[in-house]
Amino acid sequence: MIDDGWYTSKNGTDVQLYQLICIANAMNGNIDIPGGLVVTVGAGLKIPSVSAGKGPNGETWQMAKEKRIDKIVYPEASATFKVALQAAVTGKPYPIKGVFFVGTTMFHREANSQELAEQLKKLELCVVQDVLPQELVDYADYVLPATYFMERKEMAGVKWALDGSIYLSDPGLTPPKGCEARHDVWILLEILRRAFPEKAARVGYKECKTAEEFNKYFDAFTNKGFNKFLAQCESQKPGWAAKIKKDIETQGWSTIKTKKYNQYPYHKPFGTPSGKVEIYAFQSFKNEAYEKAIAPISGYIPSPAFTAPKQNSNEFILASGKNCVTCSGLNMFTQPTRYLGDRTVWMNPVDAQRLGIKNGDMAEIEGIDTNYVGQARITVTNKVVPGAVFAFGFSGGNRTKHLVNDPEYQFVKEGINSHWYATGYAQPVFGNVANNSSVRIKKVRG
């Protein structure tokens, strides 16, 4: 069994790892079969929205000639924040002076927290839209409170599922009295309208003074896309539209397409130059940067993401990962996370005995490369190999200064944030950042 992975930013060699996973699956005939490496099915629902040079009502406009900054440096990546924030310091490939952060917790998704903090300070304008006081808020010039997903309507395709389904998320709550929380899109459109009214008009937006007005404007796009989708389904199979509507009304979701196997690459091509599984990535012929990024096939080995620790000492590889209880978003603030989330550092019994550490002891964790020092309790377990320690990457170590002054919520500050210790090394072309690092650990006395 080969795990196809999810948490891909580990050691700065992830591109090569996933190349090998694809090659191994191809060699074993494990492509697009039950239990194999498959292409999932989409439902086909399209809600009118804004894309490059196109508006939701058919509006068009000329895009700027410059490429997006992440695509210049990392052409195969999407939303690589690292290069944008580096440009705030270096001015290359072009200067970035202001950033809007929407729905992202930078300190729990970007490696090397010290470097990130310094880059944020260099910005002339930092605006944060969020539902809770994430650490990023400490660096904001303006904080714009956003609504929670249960406070807004959304219809979309179900992501990360084998079959193609659609779902409706109906608002079950409204923001409490006195709370100025608004839909993220409403916030952005209002800023656009006030700064560039002619550009707001491109997407049919004039002004919404109340949440009811905005919901009417925004939900119209959802209804338009859903009705068009129902009409398409009905034309294919009479009575299908009624079934989909009933599914949505009774259970909140409806499966539209079921996965069919043995389609790729025999009947449908992959998105490669050849349309097939490629042992050698032909994309790398495009330019030298691509070729250098396709190690080890090209013979080029990238710089190490962290310093190799010494054996039989107090130095360890700190590996990080995700779990299904906590994430980089708001779940780390919820009360169930206080009891279900794990904010400890795991250590093998052999290493714990050598260092005189018992299960539940407090330890000091120092970054070998970053010199950052934090503290966390140790869980002694055989689930981690000797010479390495493990911590969930998004569970603890929230340093926000704006946390509500309530003992019930101080637990989010417990433990460490693995990004404190990582160097921030990013692979060429793809830009994925290594989150694993090297640390020194010693027991806290007293």
C-alpha positions as CSV (number, residue, x, y, z in Angstrom):
1,M,0.0,0.0,0.0
2,I,1.3,3.5,-0.9
3,D,-0.4,6.4,0.8
4,D,-1.2,9.1,-1.7
5,G,-0.6,11.7,1.0
6,W,-2.3,14.9,2.1
7,Y,0.1,16.9,4.2
8,T,2.7,17.4,1.5
9,S,5.2,19.9,3.0
10,K,7.7,17.9,4.9
11,N,11.4,17.7,4.1
12,G,11.8,19.8,0.9
13,T,11.9,16.7,-1.3
14,D,8.1,16.3,-1.6
15,V,8.0,16.8,-5.4
16,Q,10.3,13.8,-5.9
17,L,8.4,11.8,-3.4
18,Y,5.1,12.2,-5.2
19,Q,6.8,11.6,-8.5
20,L,7.9,8.2,-7.2
21,I,4.4,7.5,-5.8
22,C,2.9,8.1,-9.2
23,I,5.6,6.0,-10.9
24,A,5.2,3.1,-8.4
25,N,1.4,3.1,-9.0
26,A,2.0,3.1,-12.8
27,M,4.5,0.2,-12.6
28,N,2.0,-1.8,-10.6
29,G,-1.0,-1.1,-12.9
30,N,-2.6,0.7,-10.0
31,I,-4.0,3.6,-12.0
32,D,-7.8,4.4,-12.1
33,I,-8.8,1.1,-10.5
34,P,-10.7,0.5,-7.2
35,G,-8.3,1.1,-4.4
36,G,-5.8,2.7,-6.7
37,L,-4.6,6.1,-7.7
38,V,-7.7,7.6,-9.2
39,V,-9.1,10.8,-10.7
40,T,-12.2,11.8,-8.8
41,V,-15.5,12.9,-10.4
42,G,-16.9,16.5,-10.4
43,A,-20.6,17.2,-10.2
44,G,-20.5,19.9,-12.9
45,L,-22.2,22.7,-10.8
46,K,-20.9,26.1,-11.8
47,I,-21.9,29.2,-9.8
48,P,-21.3,32.5,-11.6
49,S,-18.2,34.2,-10.1
50,V,-15.2,36.4,-10.9
51,S,-12.2,34.9,-12.8
52,A,-9.3,36.4,-14.7
53,G,-10.8,39.1,-16.9
54,K,-14.4,37.8,-16.5
55,G,-17.3,38.8,-14.3
56,P,-20.3,36.8,-13.1
57,N,-22.7,38.4,-15.5
58,G,-20.6,38.1,-18.6
59,E,-18.6,41.2,-18.0
60,T,-15.0,41.2,-19.5
61,W,-12.0,43.5,-19.0
62,Q,-8.3,43.6,-19.9
63,M,-6.1,42.0,-17.3
64,A,-2.7,43.6,-16.3
65,K,0.2,42.3,-18.4
66,E,2.2,41.3,-15.4
67,K,2.0,37.7,-14.2
68,R,0.9,36.9,-10.7
69,I,3.9,37.1,-8.5
70,D,3.7,33.5,-7.3
71,K,3.5,32.2,-10.9
72,I,6.6,34.0,-11.9
73,V,8.8,32.3,-9.2
74,Y,6.9,29.1,-8.7
75,P,5.1,28.4,-12.1
76,E,3.6,25.1,-11.0
77,A,2.3,26.4,-7.6
78,S,-0.8,28.3,-6.6
79,A,-1.1,30.8,-3.8
80,T,2.5,30.6,-2.7
81,F,2.5,33.3,0.0
82,K,6.3,33.0,0.6
83,V,7.3,34.8,-2.6
84,A,4.8,37.7,-2.1
85,L,6.0,38.4,1.4
86,Q,9.7,38.1,0.3
87,A,8.9,40.8,-2.4
88,A,7.7,43.1,0.4
89,V,11.4,43.1,1.6
90,T,13.4,42.7,-1.6
91,G,11.1,44.4,-4.1
92,K,11.7,41.5,-6.5
93,P,10.3,40.4,-9.0
94,Y,8.2,43.5,-8.3
95,P,7.4,45.3,-5.0
96,I,4.5,44.2,-2.8
97,K,3.4,47.0,-0.4
98,G,0.0,45.8,0.9
99,V,-1.7,42.5,1.5
100,F,-5.2,41.4,2.3
101,F,-5.4,38.1,4.3
102,V,-8.7,36.4,3.9
103,G,-9.5,33.1,5.7
104,T,-5.9,32.1,6.3
105,T,-3.9,31.6,9.5
106,M,-0.4,32.5,8.3
107,F,1.5,31.6,11.4
108,H,0.0,28.1,11.3
109,R,0.6,27.5,7.6
110,E,4.0,29.2,6.8
111,A,7.3,27.8,7.9
112,N,9.8,30.0,9.8
113,S,7.6,32.2,12.0
114,Q,10.4,34.7,12.8
115,E,11.0,35.4,9.1
116,L,7.2,35.7,8.5
117,A,6.9,38.3,11.3
118,E,9.7,40.4,9.9
119,Q,8.1,40.3,6.4
120,L,4.7,41.4,7.8
121,K,6.3,44.4,9.5
122,K,7.7,45.5,6.2
123,L,4.3,45.8,4.6
124,E,2.9,49.4,4.3
125,L,-0.6,47.9,4.6
126,C,-1.8,44.7,6.3
127,V,-5.5,43.9,6.4
128,V,-6.9,40.8,8.0
129,Q,-10.4,39.4,7.6
130,D,-11.1,36.6,10.1
131,V,-13.6,35.2,12.5
132,L,-11.3,34.8,15.5
133,P,-8.1,36.5,16.9
134,Q,-5.5,34.5,15.0
135,E,-1.9,35.4,15.7
136,L,-1.8,37.2,12.3
137,V,-4.2,39.8,13.7
138,D,-1.3,41.1,15.9
139,Y,0.4,42.4,12.8
140,A,-2.7,44.0,11.1
141,D,-3.3,47.7,10.4
142,Y,-7.0,46.9,10.0
143,V,-9.0,43.9,11.3
144,L,-12.3,43.3,9.5
145,P,-14.5,40.7,11.2
146,A,-15.9,38.1,8.9
147,T,-18.9,35.7,9.2
148,Y,-18.6,32.0,10.1
149,F,-19.6,29.4,7.6
150,M,-22.8,28.7,9.6
151,E,-23.8,32.4,9.2
152,R,-23.9,32.4,5.4
153,K,-25.4,30.5,2.5
154,E,-23.2,28.4,0.1
155,M,-23.8,25.9,-2.6
156,A,-20.9,24.1,-4.2
157,G,-19.5,20.8,-5.3
158,V,-18.3,18.4,-2.6
159,K,-14.5,18.4,-2.6
160,W,-12.1,15.5,-2.0
161,A,-14.7,12.9,-2.6
162,L,-14.7,9.9,-5.0
163,D,-18.1,10.7,-6.5
164,G,-19.4,14.0,-7.8
165,S,-21.9,15.6,-5.4
166,I,-23.3,19.0,-4.6
167,Y,-24.3,20.4,-1.2
168,L,-26.2,23.3,0.2
169,S,-25.0,25.0,3.4
170,D,-27.9,27.0,4.8
171,P,-27.1,29.7,7.5
172,G,-28.3,28.4,10.8
173,L,-27.1,31.4,12.7
174,T,-26.9,35.2,12.4
175,P,-24.1,37.4,13.8
176,P,-25.0,38.4,17.4
177,K,-26.2,42.0,18.1
178,G,-23.4,44.5,18.1
179,C,-21.1,42.2,16.0
180,E,-20.1,43.9,12.7
181,A,-19.1,40.6,11.1
182,R,-19.8,40.5,7.3
183,H,-19.5,38.0,4.5
184,D,-15.9,38.0,3.2
185,V,-17.0,38.9,-0.4
186,W,-19.2,41.8,0.9
187,I,-16.2,43.2,2.7
188,L,-14.0,43.0,-0.4
189,L,-16.7,44.4,-2.7
190,E,-17.3,47.4,-0.4
191,I,-13.6,48.2,-0.3
192,L,-13.5,47.9,-4.1
193,R,-16.6,50.1,-4.5
194,R,-15.1,52.8,-2.3
195,A,-11.7,52.7,-3.9
196,F,-12.6,51.9,-7.5
197,P,-16.3,52.2,-8.1
198,E,-15.9,51.6,-11.8
199,K,-14.3,48.2,-11.1
200,A,-17.0,47.2,-8.6
201,A,-19.5,47.9,-11.4
202,R,-17.8,45.3,-13.5
203,V,-19.3,42.6,-11.3
204,G,-22.7,44.3,-11.0
205,Y,-22.1,45.6,-7.5
206,K,-23.4,49.1,-6.5
207,E,-23.8,49.2,-2.8
208,C,-25.4,47.0,-0.1
209,K,-26.0,48.7,3.3
210,T,-27.4,45.7,5.1
211,A,-26.8,42.0,5.3
212,E,-30.2,41.3,3.8
213,E,-29.3,43.5,0.8
214,F,-26.0,41.7,0.2
215,N,-27.5,38.3,0.7
216,K,-30.1,39.1,-2.0
217,Y,-27.3,40.2,-4.4
218,F,-25.0,37.3,-3.6
219,D,-27.6,34.5,-3.5
220,A,-28.9,35.5,-6.9
221,F,-25.7,34.1,-8.4
222,T,-26.1,30.8,-6.5
223,N,-29.7,30.5,-7.6
224,K,-28.8,31.3,-11.2
225,G,-26.1,28.6,-11.3
226,F,-28.2,26.1,-9.5
227,N,-31.2,26.6,-11.8
228,K,-29.1,26.3,-14.9
229,F,-27.6,23.1,-13.5
230,L,-31.0,21.7,-12.8
231,A,-32.1,22.5,-16.4
232,Q,-29.1,20.7,-17.8
233,C,-29.8,17.6,-15.6
234,E,-33.5,17.6,-16.6
235,S,-32.6,17.8,-20.3
236,Q,-30.5,14.7,-19.9
237,K,-33.0,12.7,-17.8
238,P,-36.6,13.9,-17.2
239,G,-37.5,14.0,-13.5
240,W,-33.8,14.2,-12.5
241,A,-34.1,17.9,-11.5
242,A,-37.0,17.1,-9.1
243,K,-34.9,14.4,-7.4
244,I,-31.9,16.7,-7.0
245,K,-34.1,19.4,-5.4
246,K,-35.7,16.8,-3.1
247,D,-32.3,15.5,-2.0
248,I,-31.1,19.0,-1.2
249,E,-34.3,19.8,0.7
250,T,-34.2,16.6,2.8
251,Q,-30.6,15.8,3.3
252,G,-28.6,18.9,2.1
253,W,-26.7,17.1,-0.6
254,S,-27.2,15.1,-3.8
255,T,-24.8,12.8,-5.7
256,I,-24.8,13.6,-9.4
257,K,-22.1,11.4,-10.9
258,T,-20.6,8.1,-9.7
259,K,-17.0,7.4,-10.3
260,K,-16.3,5.1,-13.3
261,Y,-13.0,3.3,-13.3
262,N,-10.5,2.4,-16.1
263,Q,-11.1,5.8,-17.8
264,Y,-7.5,7.2,-17.4
265,P,-5.4,7.3,-19.5
266,Y,-7.1,4.9,-21.9
267,H,-10.2,7.0,-22.7
268,K,-9.4,10.3,-21.1
269,P,-5.9,11.8,-21.1
270,F,-4.0,13.0,-18.0
271,G,-2.9,16.7,-17.9
272,T,0.6,15.8,-19.0
273,P,2.2,16.8,-22.4
274,S,1.8,13.1,-23.5
275,G,-1.6,12.6,-21.9
276,K,-0.2,9.5,-20.2
277,V,1.7,8.6,-17.0
278,E,5.3,9.9,-17.5
279,I,8.3,8.3,-15.9
280,Y,10.3,11.3,-16.9
281,A,8.4,14.6,-16.5
282,F,8.5,16.1,-20.0
283,Q,7.4,19.4,-18.5
284,S,11.0,19.8,-17.4
285,F,12.2,20.3,-20.9
286,K,10.6,23.8,-20.9
287,N,13.4,25.5,-19.1
288,E,16.4,24.9,-16.8
289,A,14.5,25.7,-13.6
290,Y,12.1,22.8,-14.3
291,E,14.9,20.4,-15.0
292,K,16.6,21.3,-11.8
293,A,13.4,20.7,-9.8
294,I,12.9,17.2,-11.2
295,A,15.4,15.5,-8.8
296,P,16.5,12.8,-8.4
297,I,15.8,11.8,-12.0
298,S,17.9,14.7,-13.4
299,G,20.6,14.1,-10.8
300,Y,20.1,17.4,-9.1
301,I,19.6,17.2,-5.3
302,P,18.2,20.4,-3.7
303,S,19.6,22.0,-0.6
304,P,18.6,20.2,2.6
305,A,15.6,21.6,4.4
306,F,17.1,21.1,7.9
307,T,20.4,20.2,9.6
308,A,20.8,16.5,10.3
309,P,20.8,16.0,14.1
310,K,23.5,14.0,15.9
311,Q,22.7,10.5,17.1
312,N,22.3,9.6,20.8
313,S,22.1,13.2,21.9
314,N,19.3,15.6,22.8
315,E,19.0,16.6,19.2
316,F,16.0,15.3,17.2
317,I,14.2,15.6,13.8
318,L,10.9,17.3,14.6
319,A,8.3,15.8,12.2
320,S,4.8,17.5,12.0
321,G,1.5,16.4,10.6
322,K,-2.3,16.9,10.6
323,N,-5.1,15.1,12.4
324,C,-8.8,15.1,12.0
325,V,-9.5,17.0,15.2
326,T,-7.5,20.2,14.9
327,C,-6.6,22.3,11.8
328,S,-5.0,25.6,10.9
329,G,-8.3,27.3,11.1
330,L,-10.8,28.1,13.8
331,N,-11.2,24.5,15.2
332,M,-8.2,25.1,17.5
333,F,-10.3,27.7,19.3
334,T,-13.3,25.5,20.0
335,Q,-13.9,23.9,23.4
336,P,-14.0,20.3,22.1
337,T,-10.4,20.8,20.8
338,R,-9.3,21.5,24.4
339,Y,-10.1,17.9,25.3
340,L,-9.6,16.1,21.9
341,G,-6.7,18.0,20.5
342,D,-3.1,16.9,21.2
343,R,-0.7,19.8,21.9
344,T,2.1,17.5,23.2
345,V,5.3,16.4,21.6
346,W,5.7,12.7,21.1
347,M,9.0,11.0,22.0
348,N,10.2,7.4,21.8
349,P,10.7,5.6,25.2
350,V,14.4,5.0,24.4
351,D,15.1,8.7,24.0
352,A,12.9,9.7,26.9
353,Q,14.8,7.3,29.3
354,R,18.1,8.7,28.1
355,L,17.0,12.3,28.8
356,G,15.3,11.5,32.1
357,I,11.9,12.5,30.7
358,K,8.7,10.8,31.9
359,N,5.3,10.9,30.2
360,G,3.6,14.3,30.9
361,D,6.9,16.1,31.8
362,M,7.4,19.6,30.5
363,A,10.3,20.0,28.1
364,E,12.1,22.9,26.4
365,I,12.3,22.7,22.6
366,E,14.9,24.8,20.9
367,G,15.3,25.1,17.1
368,I,18.8,24.2,15.9
369,D,18.4,26.4,12.8
370,T,16.2,29.2,14.2
371,N,17.2,29.3,17.8
372,Y,13.6,29.7,18.8
373,V,12.7,28.2,22.2
374,G,9.3,26.9,23.2
375,Q,7.8,24.6,25.8
376,A,5.5,21.6,25.5
377,R,4.6,18.5,27.5
378,I,6.0,15.2,26.3
379,T,4.0,12.1,25.4
380,V,6.2,9.0,25.6
381,T,5.1,6.6,23.0
382,N,6.3,3.9,20.6
383,K,4.4,5.7,17.8
384,V,7.5,7.7,17.0
385,V,10.9,6.2,16.1
386,P,14.0,6.9,18.1
387,G,15.9,10.0,17.0
388,A,12.7,11.8,16.0
389,V,9.9,13.6,17.8
390,F,6.4,14.4,16.5
391,A,3.9,17.3,17.0
392,F,0.7,18.0,15.2
393,G,1.4,21.1,13.1
394,F,-1.8,23.1,13.8
395,S,-2.8,22.3,17.3
396,G,-0.8,24.5,19.7
397,G,1.5,27.4,20.2
398,N,-1.0,30.2,19.3
399,R,0.8,33.4,20.5
400,T,-2.0,35.9,19.7
401,K,-2.1,38.9,22.1
402,H,-5.8,39.5,21.5
403,L,-7.2,36.2,22.9
404,V,-10.3,36.8,25.1
405,N,-9.2,37.0,28.7
406,D,-10.9,33.8,29.8
407,P,-9.2,30.8,31.4
408,E,-11.4,28.5,29.3
409,Y,-9.5,29.6,26.1
410,Q,-5.9,29.8,27.3
411,F,-5.4,26.2,26.2
412,V,-4.7,27.4,22.6
413,K,-1.4,28.8,23.8
414,E,-0.3,25.4,25.1
415,G,2.3,23.4,23.2
416,I,4.4,24.4,20.2
417,N,3.9,25.5,16.7
418,S,6.3,23.4,14.5
419,H,6.7,26.4,12.1
420,W,8.7,28.2,14.8
421,Y,11.6,25.8,14.1
422,A,11.5,25.3,10.3
423,T,13.9,27.2,8.0
424,G,11.3,28.0,5.4
425,Y,13.2,26.2,2.6
426,A,11.0,26.1,-0.6
427,Q,11.5,23.7,-3.5
428,P,12.2,25.4,-6.9
429,V,9.3,25.7,-9.4
430,F,6.7,24.3,-7.0
431,G,7.3,26.4,-3.9
432,N,6.2,23.9,-1.3
433,V,7.8,24.7,2.0
434,A,9.5,22.2,4.3
435,N,7.9,22.1,7.7
436,N,10.0,19.5,9.4
437,S,13.1,20.7,11.2
438,S,15.7,19.9,13.8
439,V,15.5,20.7,17.5
440,R,17.2,20.2,20.9
441,I,15.1,19.0,23.8
442,K,15.7,19.1,27.5
443,K,13.5,18.5,30.5
444,V,12.2,21.5,32.4
445,R,13.2,21.1,36.0
446,G,10.9,22.0,38.9
